[in-house]
């Protein structure tokens, strides 16, 4: 398996950090709301984490 391009690795790291920032924002907005229900927070975080491999594979040459 050939090693991925260094630019692609940097793009993957930046996208991963951006998605974790998005997760932090989602948790902050939903958990800090007036209802404080954990179900929407867990669903939103699960969807973002499940989308991570689909976003990273094209950058790594898959």
C-alpha positions as CSV (number, residue, x, y, z in Angstrom):
1,X,0.0,0.0,0.0
2,X,1.5,3.3,-1.0
3,X,1.9,6.0,1.6
4,X,-0.6,8.8,1.3
5,X,0.4,12.3,0.2
6,X,1.5,14.5,3.1
7,X,-1.0,17.2,2.0
8,X,-3.8,14.6,2.2
9,X,-2.7,13.7,5.7
10,X,-2.8,17.3,6.8
11,X,-6.2,17.8,5.2
12,X,-7.4,14.7,7.1
13,X,-6.1,16.0,10.4
14,X,-7.7,19.4,9.8
15,X,-11.0,17.8,8.9
16,X,-10.9,15.6,11.9
17,X,-10.2,18.5,14.2
18,X,-13.0,20.5,12.6
19,X,-15.5,17.7,13.1
20,X,-14.5,17.4,16.8
21,X,-15.0,21.1,17.0
22,X,-18.4,20.7,15.5
23,X,-19.1,18.0,18.1
24,X,-18.1,20.3,20.9
25,X,-20.4,23.0,19.5
26,X,-23.3,20.6,19.2
27,X,-22.8,19.4,22.7
28,X,-22.5,22.9,24.1
29,X,-25.6,24.1,22.3
30,X,-27.9,21.1,23.0
31,X,-26.7,20.2,26.5
32,X,-26.8,23.8,27.7
33,X,-30.3,24.4,26.5
34,X,-33.4,24.8,28.7
35,X,-34.4,21.1,28.4
36,X,-31.0,19.6,28.8
37,X,-32.1,16.3,27.2
38,X,-29.2,13.9,26.4
39,X,-30.9,12.1,23.5
40,X,-30.5,14.8,20.9
41,X,-26.9,15.3,21.9
42,X,-26.1,11.6,21.6
43,X,-27.8,11.4,18.2
44,X,-26.0,14.4,16.8
45,X,-22.6,13.3,18.0
46,X,-23.2,9.8,16.7
47,X,-24.1,11.1,13.3
48,X,-21.0,13.3,13.1
49,X,-18.7,10.5,14.2
50,X,-20.3,8.0,11.8
51,X,-19.7,10.5,8.9
52,X,-16.0,10.9,9.7
53,X,-14.7,7.8,7.7
54,X,-16.8,8.7,4.7
55,X,-15.2,12.2,4.7
56,X,-11.6,11.0,5.3
57,X,-11.4,8.1,2.8
58,X,-11.3,10.3,-0.4
59,X,-8.5,12.4,1.1
60,X,-6.4,9.3,1.9
61,X,-6.8,7.9,-1.6
62,X,-9.5,5.3,-1.0
